[in-house]
Amino acid sequence: MAFIEIGGKQIELDEDGFVVNPDEWTDDVAIMFAEGEGIKELTEDHWKVIRYLRDYYKQFQVAPMVRKMCKQTGYSLKQIYELFPSGPAKGACKLAGLPKPTGCV
């Protein structure tokens, strides 16, 4: 396991760099991960997807399917990939502080 330190707090990451405990996530974690994903700045569009993913996860304890995410956020799959070049799972879910999805996100 690896750790990152943000604001004096250590946050545990799994072997793929995903946050182990989503409750430890902060906006600063998303900003730090964005830099690692090659995203220079998180726009309102990014935050809309990140907030949707976090809210969905809090309610259902699982990441939503891509189709549902697209429908609920109003972004096409193409737009999701434009926002998160590494994709909905590796990019969006990682930035949102969710565990690595096992399904078809």
Contacts in CASP RR format, 6 or more apart in sequence:
PFRMAT RR
TARGET T0000
AUTHOR 0000-0000-0000
METHOD contacts of the structure
MODEL  1
MAFIEIGGKQIELDEDGFVVNPDEWTDDVAIMFAEGEGIKELTEDHWKVI
RYLRDYYKQFQVAPMVRKMCKQTGYSLKQIYELFPSGPAKGACKLAGLPK
PTGCV
1 12 0 8 1.000
1 13 0 8 1.000
1 14 0 8 1.000
1 15 0 8 1.000
1 20 0 8 1.000
2 12 0 8 1.000
2 13 0 8 1.000
2 15 0 8 1.000
2 17 0 8 1.000
3 10 0 8 1.000
3 11 0 8 1.000
3 12 0 8 1.000
3 13 0 8 1.000
4 10 0 8 1.000
4 11 0 8 1.000
4 13 0 8 1.000
4 29 0 8 1.000
4 32 0 8 1.000
5 11 0 8 1.000
6 26 0 8 1.000
6 28 0 8 1.000
6 29 0 8 1.000
6 32 0 8 1.000
7 28 0 8 1.000
9 24 0 8 1.000
11 19 0 8 1.000
11 20 0 8 1.000
11 21 0 8 1.000
11 24 0 8 1.000
11 25 0 8 1.000
11 29 0 8 1.000
12 19 0 8 1.000
12 20 0 8 1.000
12 21 0 8 1.000
12 24 0 8 1.000
13 19 0 8 1.000
13 20 0 8 1.000
14 20 0 8 1.000
14 99 0 8 1.000
14 100 0 8 1.000
16 100 0 8 1.000
17 94 0 8 1.000
18 93 0 8 1.000
18 94 0 8 1.000
18 97 0 8 1.000
18 98 0 8 1.000
18 99 0 8 1.000
18 100 0 8 1.000
19 25 0 8 1.000
19 29 0 8 1.000
19 94 0 8 1.000
19 97 0 8 1.000
19 98 0 8 1.000
19 99 0 8 1.000
20 99 0 8 1.000
22 54 0 8 1.000
22 57 0 8 1.000
22 97 0 8 1.000
22 98 0 8 1.000
22 99 0 8 1.000
25 54 0 8 1.000
25 96 0 8 1.000
25 97 0 8 1.000
29 97 0 8 1.000
30 42 0 8 1.000
30 50 0 8 1.000
30 95 0 8 1.000
30 96 0 8 1.000
30 97 0 8 1.000
31 42 0 8 1.000
33 91 0 8 1.000
33 94 0 8 1.000
33 95 0 8 1.000
33 97 0 8 1.000
34 40 0 8 1.000
34 41 0 8 1.000
34 42 0 8 1.000
34 46 0 8 1.000
34 95 0 8 1.000
37 84 0 8 1.000
37 85 0 8 1.000
37 86 0 8 1.000
37 91 0 8 1.000
37 94 0 8 1.000
37 95 0 8 1.000
38 85 0 8 1.000
39 46 0 8 1.000
39 83 0 8 1.000
39 84 0 8 1.000
39 85 0 8 1.000
39 95 0 8 1.000
42 50 0 8 1.000
42 95 0 8 1.000
43 83 0 8 1.000
45 75 0 8 1.000
45 79 0 8 1.000
45 83 0 8 1.000
46 83 0 8 1.000
46 84 0 8 1.000
46 95 0 8 1.000
48 73 0 8 1.000
48 75 0 8 1.000
49 69 0 8 1.000
49 73 0 8 1.000
49 75 0 8 1.000
49 80 0 8 1.000
49 83 0 8 1.000
49 84 0 8 1.000
49 92 0 8 1.000
49 96 0 8 1.000
50 92 0 8 1.000
50 95 0 8 1.000
50 96 0 8 1.000
52 64 0 8 1.000
52 69 0 8 1.000
52 72 0 8 1.000
52 73 0 8 1.000
53 63 0 8 1.000
53 64 0 8 1.000
53 69 0 8 1.000
53 92 0 8 1.000
53 93 0 8 1.000
53 96 0 8 1.000
53 98 0 8 1.000
54 96 0 8 1.000
54 97 0 8 1.000
54 98 0 8 1.000
56 63 0 8 1.000
56 64 0 8 1.000
56 69 0 8 1.000
56 72 0 8 1.000
57 63 0 8 1.000
57 96 0 8 1.000
57 98 0 8 1.000
62 101 0 8 1.000
63 89 0 8 1.000
63 93 0 8 1.000
63 98 0 8 1.000
63 101 0 8 1.000
63 103 0 8 1.000
63 105 0 8 1.000
64 72 0 8 1.000
64 105 0 8 1.000
65 103 0 8 1.000
65 104 0 8 1.000
65 105 0 8 1.000
66 77 0 8 1.000
66 80 0 8 1.000
66 88 0 8 1.000
66 104 0 8 1.000
66 105 0 8 1.000
69 75 0 8 1.000
69 80 0 8 1.000
69 88 0 8 1.000
69 92 0 8 1.000
69 105 0 8 1.000
70 76 0 8 1.000
70 77 0 8 1.000
70 80 0 8 1.000
75 83 0 8 1.000
77 88 0 8 1.000
80 87 0 8 1.000
80 88 0 8 1.000
80 92 0 8 1.000
81 87 0 8 1.000
81 88 0 8 1.000
83 92 0 8 1.000
84 90 0 8 1.000
84 91 0 8 1.000
84 92 0 8 1.000
84 95 0 8 1.000
85 91 0 8 1.000
86 94 0 8 1.000
88 105 0 8 1.000
89 100 0 8 1.000
89 101 0 8 1.000
89 105 0 8 1.000
92 105 0 8 1.000
93 99 0 8 1.000
93 100 0 8 1.000
93 101 0 8 1.000
93 105 0 8 1.000
94 100 0 8 1.000
END
